[in-house]
Amino acid sequence: MKPRVGSVSRLAAPVRAALHRFAFASLIAASFLLLIIQRAEVPVFERLRVITVDFFAPIVDILGSPVTSASEFAEDLRSVFNLRAENALLKAEVERLRQWRDVAQRLDVENQSLRNLTNYAPPPGGRQITGRVVADAGGAYVRNLLIAVGSNQGVMRGLAAVSGEGFIGRVTDVGERTTRVLLITDLNSKIPVAVGPRGERAVLAGDNSALPRLLYLTQENNVAPGDIVVTSGHGGLLPPGLPIGAVETVSDRAVTVRPLADWQRINHVRLLDYGLTQIQAGDLPASAPPPRTVTTPR
């Protein structure tokens, strides 16, 4: 004979009520126990906590390593991209600074050249045209300079050309925007000059070397090394008194002159126009003295 459902329910109801009361009381007791354990400094519980932490720490570290590695990798990747961007900016800045440095150096060279040009004051009364040396474009002459001024600026053939040290040559060819200056060291250059304190008359002739020679000195000359050589103005070719150089050597074979100009540093040239008669390059004045043998002075 099966028991009735209602009878079982009536029997289980007191048991469930007792269990609920016991569970509630157990939870309250466990809570108080945990609070007491947490507050109490019992060595056994402290040791148990340390052991638990030591046991689970490696596991937590292993589980957290991929996350940490991924985070570090992402940070490194961001750093690489940032470094590349900074490197590109620095390269651009370096290139800009290099361009400014080149401009500053070029301006410094031009400034120094112009300051050197103002060291020499030509005789007053003439017109002056300043031009920049651009190149040696070749031609019939070996020793010459090409200047970035021409007939548009009023340049004419035969004008005297000076640097910061003194006379360096004269104009031979003139274009609209460029001018060729024949230097005193060229083989085709012949310049009437005065030498030394007595103003000995001679002709300075280039020979394509660094030391042009003095021709047509009189046998009674008193030329000595160190004597100053200037333009004489003889024949109306050039204004007188433009410094050229100093006597370097005196011998039976030749008298040489050391020019004042530093050919490697000539960047700007002044052309002097005193309204004198223009003479073709290489021509000697009609009244030039005939050639004579050069004798050693004293």
C-alpha positions as CSV (number, residue, x, y, z in Angstrom):
1,M,0.0,0.0,0.0
2,K,1.6,3.3,-1.2
3,P,1.8,6.2,1.1
4,R,-0.2,9.2,0.3
5,V,1.4,12.3,-1.2
6,G,-0.2,14.6,1.3
7,S,1.2,12.6,4.2
8,V,4.8,12.9,2.8
9,S,4.5,16.6,2.3
10,R,3.3,17.0,5.8
11,L,6.3,15.0,7.1
12,A,8.9,16.9,4.9
13,A,7.7,20.4,5.8
14,P,9.1,20.4,9.4
15,V,12.4,19.0,8.0
16,R,12.7,21.8,5.4
17,A,12.0,24.4,8.0
18,A,14.7,23.0,10.3
19,L,17.2,22.9,7.4
20,H,16.4,26.6,6.5
21,R,16.9,27.7,10.0
22,F,20.1,25.7,10.3
23,A,21.5,27.0,7.0
24,F,20.8,30.6,8.0
25,A,22.4,30.1,11.4
26,S,25.4,28.4,9.7
27,L,25.9,31.4,7.4
28,I,25.8,33.8,10.2
29,A,28.2,31.7,12.2
30,A,30.6,31.4,9.2
31,S,30.5,35.1,8.7
32,F,31.4,35.8,12.3
33,L,34.1,33.2,12.0
34,L,35.6,34.8,8.9
35,L,35.5,38.2,10.6
36,I,37.3,36.8,13.6
37,I,39.9,35.0,11.5
38,Q,40.5,38.2,9.4
39,R,40.9,40.3,12.5
40,A,42.9,37.8,14.4
41,E,46.7,37.6,13.8
42,V,46.9,33.8,14.1
43,P,50.3,32.5,12.7
44,V,48.6,29.4,11.4
45,F,46.2,31.3,9.2
46,E,48.9,33.8,8.1
47,R,51.1,30.9,7.1
48,L,48.2,29.3,5.3
49,R,47.5,32.5,3.4
50,V,51.2,32.8,2.4
51,I,51.3,29.2,1.1
52,T,48.1,29.8,-0.9
53,V,49.5,33.0,-2.5
54,D,52.8,31.2,-3.3
55,F,50.9,28.3,-4.9
56,F,48.7,30.5,-7.1
57,A,51.3,33.2,-8.0
58,P,53.1,31.2,-10.7
59,I,49.8,30.2,-12.2
60,V,48.6,33.8,-12.3
61,D,51.9,34.9,-13.8
62,I,51.8,32.2,-16.5
63,L,48.2,33.1,-17.3
64,G,49.0,36.8,-17.4
65,S,52.2,36.5,-19.5
66,P,50.5,36.5,-22.9
67,V,48.5,39.5,-22.0
68,T,51.7,41.3,-20.7
69,S,53.7,40.2,-23.8
70,A,51.0,41.4,-26.1
71,S,50.8,44.8,-24.3
72,E,54.6,45.1,-24.4
73,F,54.7,44.2,-28.1
74,A,52.0,46.8,-28.9
75,E,54.0,49.4,-27.0
76,D,57.2,48.5,-28.8
77,L,55.3,48.7,-32.1
78,R,54.0,52.1,-31.3
79,S,57.6,53.2,-30.3
80,V,58.9,51.9,-33.6
81,F,56.3,53.9,-35.6
82,N,57.0,57.0,-33.4
83,L,60.7,56.6,-34.0
84,R,60.3,56.3,-37.7
85,A,58.1,59.5,-37.8
86,E,60.6,61.4,-35.6
87,N,63.5,60.1,-37.8
88,A,61.7,61.4,-40.9
89,L,61.2,64.8,-39.3
90,L,64.8,65.0,-38.2
91,K,66.0,64.1,-41.7
92,A,63.9,66.9,-43.1
93,E,65.1,69.3,-40.5
94,V,68.8,68.3,-41.2
95,E,68.2,68.8,-44.9
96,R,66.7,72.3,-44.3
97,L,69.6,73.2,-42.0
98,R,72.1,71.9,-44.6
99,Q,70.5,74.2,-47.2
100,W,70.7,77.2,-44.8
101,R,74.3,76.3,-44.1
102,D,75.2,76.3,-47.8
103,V,73.4,79.6,-48.3
104,A,75.2,81.1,-45.2
105,Q,78.6,79.9,-46.5
106,R,78.0,81.3,-49.9
107,L,76.9,84.6,-48.5
108,D,79.9,84.6,-46.2
109,V,82.2,84.1,-49.2
110,E,80.5,86.8,-51.2
111,N,80.5,89.1,-48.2
112,Q,84.2,88.5,-47.6
113,S,84.9,89.1,-51.3
114,L,83.1,92.4,-51.3
115,R,84.9,93.4,-48.1
116,N,88.2,92.6,-49.7
117,L,87.1,94.6,-52.8
118,T,86.5,97.7,-50.6
119,N,90.1,97.5,-49.3
120,Y,91.4,99.2,-52.4
121,A,90.2,102.7,-53.2
122,P,90.8,103.6,-56.9
123,P,91.6,107.2,-57.9
124,P,88.5,109.4,-57.7
125,G,86.6,110.8,-60.6
126,G,85.8,107.6,-62.5
127,R,82.8,105.4,-62.9
128,Q,82.9,102.0,-61.2
129,I,81.0,98.9,-62.2
130,T,81.2,95.9,-59.8
131,G,80.6,92.4,-61.2
132,R,80.7,88.8,-59.9
133,V,83.2,86.4,-61.4
134,V,81.1,83.5,-62.9
135,A,83.6,81.4,-64.8
136,D,86.4,81.0,-67.3
137,A,84.5,80.2,-70.4
138,G,87.6,79.7,-72.5
139,G,88.6,81.6,-75.6
140,A,91.7,83.0,-77.2
141,Y,93.3,83.8,-73.9
142,V,94.6,81.5,-71.2
143,R,94.5,83.7,-68.1
144,N,91.1,85.5,-68.1
145,L,88.0,85.9,-66.0
146,L,84.3,86.1,-67.0
147,I,82.4,88.8,-65.2
148,A,78.6,88.9,-64.8
149,V,78.2,92.4,-66.2
150,G,78.1,93.7,-69.8
151,S,77.1,96.4,-72.1
152,N,73.7,96.6,-70.4
153,Q,75.6,98.0,-67.4
154,G,77.8,100.3,-69.5
155,V,80.9,98.2,-69.8
156,M,83.3,99.0,-72.7
157,R,86.5,97.4,-74.0
158,G,89.7,98.6,-72.4
159,L,88.3,99.3,-68.9
160,A,90.7,98.6,-66.0
161,A,89.8,95.7,-63.7
162,V,90.8,95.8,-60.1
163,S,90.3,93.4,-57.1
164,G,90.6,94.2,-53.4
165,E,94.4,94.3,-53.7
166,G,94.8,96.3,-56.9
167,F,95.0,96.1,-60.7
168,I,94.5,92.7,-62.2
169,G,93.8,93.2,-65.9
170,R,91.6,95.0,-68.5
171,V,88.4,94.3,-70.4
172,T,88.9,92.6,-73.8
173,D,85.4,91.3,-74.8
174,V,82.0,92.7,-73.9
175,G,78.6,91.1,-74.3
176,E,75.3,92.3,-73.2
177,R,75.4,90.5,-69.8
178,T,79.0,89.2,-69.6
179,T,82.5,90.6,-69.9
180,R,85.9,89.0,-70.3
181,V,88.9,90.4,-68.4
182,L,92.4,89.6,-69.7
183,L,94.6,89.1,-66.6
184,I,98.1,90.6,-66.4
185,T,99.6,87.1,-66.3
186,D,98.3,86.2,-69.7
187,L,100.7,85.9,-72.6
188,N,98.8,88.5,-74.6
189,S,98.8,91.1,-71.8
190,K,101.1,94.1,-72.1
191,I,100.7,96.9,-69.6
192,P,102.8,100.1,-69.4
193,V,104.0,100.4,-65.8
194,A,106.2,102.5,-63.5
195,V,108.7,100.8,-61.2
196,G,110.2,101.8,-57.9
197,P,110.6,105.2,-56.2
198,R,112.1,106.7,-59.4
199,G,109.2,105.6,-61.6
200,E,111.3,103.6,-64.0
201,R,109.3,103.1,-67.2
202,A,108.7,99.6,-68.5
203,V,106.1,97.2,-69.9
204,L,104.7,94.4,-67.8
205,A,104.3,91.4,-70.0
206,G,102.5,88.2,-69.0
207,D,103.8,84.7,-70.0
208,N,101.0,82.5,-68.6
209,S,103.0,82.0,-65.4
210,A,102.3,83.4,-62.0
211,L,105.1,85.9,-62.3
212,P,104.9,88.4,-65.3
213,R,108.1,90.0,-66.5
214,L,109.2,93.6,-66.9
215,L,110.3,94.5,-70.5
216,Y,112.0,97.5,-72.0
217,L,113.9,98.7,-68.9
218,T,116.7,101.1,-69.6
219,Q,120.2,99.9,-69.1
220,E,120.7,102.5,-66.3
221,N,117.7,101.3,-64.3
222,N,117.9,101.0,-60.5
223,V,115.2,98.3,-60.2
224,A,115.6,96.1,-57.1
225,P,113.5,93.3,-55.5
226,G,110.7,94.7,-53.5
227,D,110.2,97.8,-55.7
228,I,106.5,98.6,-56.1
229,V,105.0,98.3,-59.7
230,V,102.1,100.5,-60.7
231,T,100.3,101.5,-63.9
232,S,102.0,104.4,-65.5
233,G,99.1,105.7,-67.6
234,H,101.5,105.9,-70.5
235,G,99.8,106.2,-73.9
236,G,96.3,106.8,-72.4
237,L,95.6,103.1,-71.9
238,L,95.0,103.0,-68.2
239,P,94.8,105.5,-65.3
240,P,98.1,106.0,-63.6
241,G,99.0,104.8,-60.1
242,L,97.0,101.5,-60.0
243,P,99.1,99.1,-57.8
244,I,100.0,95.9,-59.5
245,G,102.6,94.1,-57.4
246,A,106.3,94.2,-56.4
247,V,109.5,93.1,-58.1
248,E,110.3,89.5,-57.2
249,T,113.6,88.7,-58.9
250,V,116.2,90.7,-60.9
251,S,118.7,88.9,-63.2
252,D,120.4,89.1,-66.5
253,R,117.6,87.0,-68.1
254,A,114.5,88.6,-66.7
255,V,112.9,90.9,-64.0
256,T,109.8,89.2,-62.6
257,V,106.9,90.8,-60.7
258,R,104.8,89.2,-57.9
259,P,101.2,90.4,-58.4
260,L,99.3,91.6,-55.3
261,A,96.1,89.8,-56.3
262,D,95.3,86.4,-55.0
263,W,93.9,84.7,-58.1
264,Q,92.3,81.9,-56.2
265,R,90.2,84.3,-54.1
266,I,88.9,86.7,-56.7
267,N,85.1,86.5,-56.6
268,H,84.2,90.1,-57.4
269,V,85.8,92.6,-59.7
270,R,85.5,96.4,-60.1
271,L,85.7,97.9,-63.6
272,L,87.0,101.5,-63.7
273,D,85.9,103.9,-66.4
274,Y,87.8,107.1,-66.6
275,G,86.9,108.0,-70.1
276,L,90.3,107.0,-71.5
277,T,91.0,106.0,-75.1
278,Q,90.2,102.3,-75.6
279,I,93.1,100.3,-77.1
280,Q,92.9,96.7,-78.4
281,A,94.1,94.0,-76.0
282,G,97.7,93.2,-76.6
283,D,98.6,96.5,-78.3
284,L,101.5,98.5,-77.0
285,P,101.5,102.3,-76.9
286,A,102.9,103.9,-80.1
287,S,105.6,105.7,-78.1
288,A,106.8,102.6,-76.2
289,P,110.6,102.5,-76.1
290,P,112.4,99.9,-78.2
291,P,113.5,96.7,-76.6
292,R,116.9,96.9,-74.7
293,T,119.0,94.4,-72.9
294,V,118.2,94.2,-69.2
295,T,121.3,94.5,-67.0
296,T,121.7,93.6,-63.4
297,P,121.4,96.8,-61.2
298,R,124.3,97.9,-59.2
